[in-house]
Amino acid sequence: MRNATVSRKTRETAIEVTLDLDGSGRYSIDTGVPFLDHMLEQVARHGLFDLELKAVGDLHIDAHHTVEDVGITLGQAFAQAVGDKRGLRRYGHAYVPLDEALSRVVIDLSGRPGLEMQVEFTRARIGEFDADLVYEFFQGFVNHAQATVHVDNLKGRNAHHQAETIFKAFGRALRIAAEIDPRAHGSVPSTKGTL
């Protein structure tokens, strides 16, 4: 079973995540941050992950803690769901366009956290959402999923389109990396024998 349920509670947030890697893209997401909900829906739908996520955070301060902690908790759930990574493809990449915007995400389920983001949003806020928080989400995710993730926004004038292409590409790349490779016969995808 490639699924996980993770709870995380701090003085700033309380988060519950249930993730099924072999789902169909169904989701129920409520973080209290509508734009984040919209982005996570893209990840679930385009990754074909079933995702239930409920977060309650200190939004009276701002969305920073909630967004970062959602990334952390989703990363923990992902790490638990892939387990020892036997039989996985390990690597995934995707290019996704949306009108004038184009983004690329490349993932290695390496067991080593690393984030490289080359994204210059055309404005600081996307509606009520602070665009800087996209980085905080991904940093939280990679640290706890133990993955290397490269995110590049290659084109874009509309900040909403920039962000949406990033999250859609992330979902698609993650889906590929987490897929079972039928030719791998359950082996760990590393010459070291472990990830």
C-alpha positions as CSV (number, residue, x, y, z in Angstrom):
1,M,0.0,0.0,0.0
2,R,1.6,3.2,-1.1
3,N,-0.3,5.6,1.1
4,A,0.3,7.6,4.3
5,T,-1.5,9.6,6.9
6,V,0.4,12.2,8.8
7,S,-0.6,14.6,11.5
8,R,1.6,17.6,12.5
9,K,0.7,20.0,15.4
10,T,2.7,23.0,16.5
11,R,1.8,26.2,18.3
12,E,1.4,27.7,14.9
13,T,-0.5,25.1,12.9
14,A,-2.4,21.8,13.0
15,I,-2.3,19.8,9.8
16,E,-3.7,16.4,8.7
17,V,-2.7,14.8,5.4
18,T,-3.8,11.5,3.8
19,L,-2.1,10.6,0.6
20,D,-2.5,7.7,-1.8
21,L,0.2,7.6,-4.5
22,D,-1.9,5.2,-6.6
23,G,-5.1,7.2,-6.7
24,S,-7.0,8.9,-9.5
25,G,-6.5,12.6,-8.6
26,R,-9.3,13.0,-6.1
27,Y,-8.8,15.6,-3.5
28,S,-10.3,17.4,-0.5
29,I,-8.2,20.3,0.5
30,D,-8.8,23.1,3.0
31,T,-5.8,25.1,4.3
32,G,-7.5,28.4,4.9
33,V,-5.4,29.8,2.1
34,P,-7.5,29.7,-1.0
35,F,-4.7,30.1,-3.5
36,L,-2.7,27.3,-1.8
37,D,-5.8,25.1,-2.0
38,H,-6.0,25.8,-5.7
39,M,-2.3,24.9,-6.3
40,L,-2.5,21.7,-4.2
41,E,-5.6,20.7,-6.2
42,Q,-3.3,20.9,-9.3
43,V,-0.7,18.7,-7.7
44,A,-3.3,16.0,-6.8
45,R,-5.1,16.1,-10.2
46,H,-2.0,16.2,-12.4
47,G,-0.1,13.8,-10.2
48,L,-3.1,11.4,-10.0
49,F,-2.6,11.3,-6.2
50,D,-5.6,11.1,-3.9
51,L,-5.1,13.8,-1.3
52,E,-7.0,14.8,1.7
53,L,-5.5,17.8,3.5
54,K,-6.8,19.9,6.4
55,A,-4.8,22.7,7.9
56,V,-5.6,25.2,10.6
57,G,-3.0,27.9,11.1
58,D,-2.3,31.3,12.6
59,L,-3.6,33.2,9.6
60,H,-4.3,36.2,11.8
61,I,-0.5,36.7,11.5
62,D,-0.1,35.8,7.9
63,A,0.0,32.7,5.7
64,H,3.7,31.9,6.1
65,H,3.5,29.3,8.8
66,T,0.6,27.5,7.2
67,V,2.1,27.3,3.8
68,E,5.5,26.2,5.0
69,D,4.0,23.6,7.4
70,V,1.7,22.2,4.7
71,G,4.9,21.7,2.6
72,I,6.6,20.0,5.5
73,T,3.6,17.7,6.3
74,L,3.0,16.8,2.6
75,G,6.7,16.0,2.3
76,Q,6.5,13.7,5.4
77,A,3.5,11.9,3.9
78,F,5.2,11.5,0.6
79,A,8.3,10.0,2.2
80,Q,6.2,7.6,4.2
81,A,4.2,6.6,1.1
82,V,7.2,5.8,-1.1
83,G,8.9,3.8,1.7
84,D,12.3,2.3,0.8
85,K,11.7,3.3,-2.9
86,R,12.1,-0.2,-4.3
87,G,11.0,-0.4,-7.9
88,L,10.4,3.4,-8.3
89,R,11.4,5.3,-11.4
90,R,13.1,7.7,-9.0
91,Y,13.4,10.6,-11.6
92,G,10.7,12.6,-13.0
93,H,10.4,15.8,-15.1
94,A,7.6,17.8,-16.7
95,Y,7.1,20.9,-18.8
96,V,3.7,22.6,-18.4
97,P,2.4,25.6,-20.3
98,L,-0.5,27.8,-19.4
99,D,-1.1,30.5,-22.1
100,E,2.1,32.6,-22.1
101,A,3.7,30.9,-19.1
102,L,5.9,27.8,-19.2
103,S,7.6,26.0,-16.3
104,R,9.8,22.9,-15.9
105,V,10.1,20.8,-12.7
106,V,12.7,18.0,-12.4
107,I,12.7,15.6,-9.4
108,D,15.1,13.1,-8.0
109,L,13.8,11.0,-5.1
110,S,17.4,10.8,-4.0
111,G,17.1,10.7,-0.3
112,R,19.0,14.1,-0.2
113,P,17.0,17.3,0.2
114,G,17.8,20.0,-2.3
115,L,15.9,22.8,-3.9
116,E,16.9,25.0,-6.8
117,M,14.3,27.5,-7.9
118,Q,14.7,29.9,-10.7
119,V,11.4,31.8,-10.6
120,E,10.9,35.6,-10.9
121,F,7.3,36.3,-10.3
122,T,6.0,39.3,-12.2
123,R,4.3,40.6,-9.1
124,A,4.8,40.1,-5.4
125,R,1.2,39.1,-4.6
126,I,-1.2,36.8,-6.5
127,G,-4.5,38.1,-5.2
128,E,-4.0,37.9,-1.4
129,F,-1.2,35.3,-1.7
130,D,2.4,36.3,-1.1
131,A,4.3,34.9,-4.1
132,D,7.4,34.4,-1.9
133,L,5.5,31.6,-0.1
134,V,5.8,29.3,-3.2
135,Y,9.5,28.9,-2.3
136,E,8.6,28.2,1.4
137,F,6.2,25.5,0.4
138,F,8.8,23.7,-1.8
139,Q,11.6,24.1,0.8
140,G,9.4,22.5,3.4
141,F,8.5,19.7,1.0
142,V,12.0,18.8,-0.2
143,N,13.4,18.8,3.3
144,H,10.9,16.3,4.5
145,A,10.4,14.2,1.4
146,Q,14.2,13.9,1.1
147,A,14.0,14.8,-2.6
148,T,16.0,17.0,-4.9
149,V,13.7,19.4,-6.9
150,H,14.6,21.9,-9.6
151,V,11.9,24.4,-10.4
152,D,12.3,26.8,-13.4
153,N,9.8,29.2,-14.7
154,L,10.9,29.7,-18.2
155,K,8.4,32.2,-19.4
156,G,5.4,34.2,-18.0
157,R,3.8,37.6,-17.6
158,N,0.9,36.6,-15.4
159,A,2.0,35.6,-11.9
160,H,-1.0,33.3,-11.4
161,H,-0.1,31.5,-14.6
162,Q,3.5,31.3,-13.5
163,A,2.6,29.7,-10.2
164,E,0.0,27.3,-11.7
165,T,2.4,26.0,-14.3
166,I,4.9,25.3,-11.5
167,F,2.5,23.3,-9.4
168,K,1.0,21.4,-12.3
169,A,4.5,20.5,-13.5
170,F,5.4,19.5,-9.9
171,G,2.5,17.1,-9.8
172,R,3.3,15.5,-13.1
173,A,7.0,15.2,-12.4
174,L,6.2,13.7,-8.9
175,R,3.8,11.2,-10.5
176,I,6.5,10.0,-12.9
177,A,9.2,9.8,-10.2
178,A,6.9,7.9,-7.8
179,E,5.7,5.4,-10.4
180,I,6.6,1.8,-10.2
181,D,9.0,0.9,-13.0
182,P,7.9,-2.6,-14.3
183,R,11.5,-3.2,-15.6
184,A,13.1,-2.5,-12.2
185,H,11.7,-5.8,-10.6
186,G,11.5,-4.2,-7.2
187,S,15.2,-3.1,-7.0
188,V,16.3,0.1,-5.4
189,P,17.1,2.6,-8.2
190,S,20.7,3.3,-7.1
191,T,24.1,1.6,-7.5
192,K,24.5,2.1,-3.8
193,G,21.6,-0.2,-3.1
194,T,19.8,2.3,-0.9
195,L,18.3,5.8,-1.2
